[in-house]
Amino acid sequence: MNFFKDGASPVPTTDVSDALIASELLEMTKTSALLTTTHYLECVTPGLREVLRLGLNNCLNAHEEVMEIAIKNEWYPAYLPPVQQLQDDLKFLTLVRPHATV
């Protein structure tokens, strides 16, 4: 995925941009949703399950809001053809982990 506008390099950097913040927020909301779902499925206490269900809905709503902003600002290439998405992902992988095998 390339969260950087105008073809800038997706190599990790210490520069902070709105696109970088959005990508981090997307990652955090996905992780939170996965963890909350796991805990929900393992929980047997009805009251706690309700709290977790509400928390999961909050995670999903937050992810949707950030995703809409990222797509609107062209920070997230959601509508690229699948082949282009794979090529971009492979390019990013080779930049971040040059010795990784696919």
N, C-alpha and C positions, 0 to 999 in steps of 0.2 A: 504494500500500500504506500502511496506517496501522499503525504499530508502537506506537501509543500507546493505552493502556487508558483506558476511561471517556470516550471521545470527545474527549480532549485534542487540541489542534491539532497536525498533523504538520509544522508549520513548523520548520525547523532551529533548534536552540538550543544553547547552551553547557552546559545542564544535562545531566548524565550519569545515565542510568537503566539498569536491567537490560535493558529493552526496547531501548534504543538500542544497548547493547553487543551484544545478540543480533543486531540487524539488521546491525551492522557485521561481526560474525563471519560471518553468512550471506553477505554480499557478498564478504568476503575468501575464504571457502572456494569460492564459485562462480568467482571470478576465478582462484584457484589451480588449480582443476580445469580451467578452460578453457586456461590457459597450459600446464599440464602435458600435457594432451591434444595441444595443438599441437606441443609439443616432441617428444613421443613419436612422433607421426606423421611428423615430419621426421627423426628419428634412425635411423641404420642400424647402430649398434653394439649388438650383442645385450646386453652387460652394462649399458650405459647405458639401454637400453630397459627392462630389468628394474627398474632403480632408479626410472625414471620411472613404470612401471606400479605399483610399490609405493607411490610418492608419490601417484599418482592415487587409489588405494584409500584411502589415509589422508585425502585431501581429501574423498572421498565419505562416509567414515565420520564425519568431524568435522561435515560439513554435516548429515548425518542426525541426529546427536546434538543439535546446536544447534536444528535445526528442530523436533524433538520437544519440546524445552524451550519454545520460542517458542509452539508450538501449545497445549501444556498450560497455559501461563500467559496465553493469549489475547493474545499480543503480535503474532501473525501470523494474520490471518483466512483460514485455508486453506480453509474450507468454506463461504464465502459463495457465493451464486448468481453466475454469471458476469456478469450485468448489474450487480449491486452491486459486484463487483470492478472493473469498468470505470469505474463512476461514482466510486468511491473513488480510483482511479488518476488520473482526469481532475481531480478536486478537488485532489488532492495536486499535480499538475502545475501547475495554475493558481495554487496558493499559492507554489510554489517558483519557477516561471517564469511570471509573470503575462502576459508578452507572447508566449508560445509559441503556435503554431498547431497545431491537431490535424487 
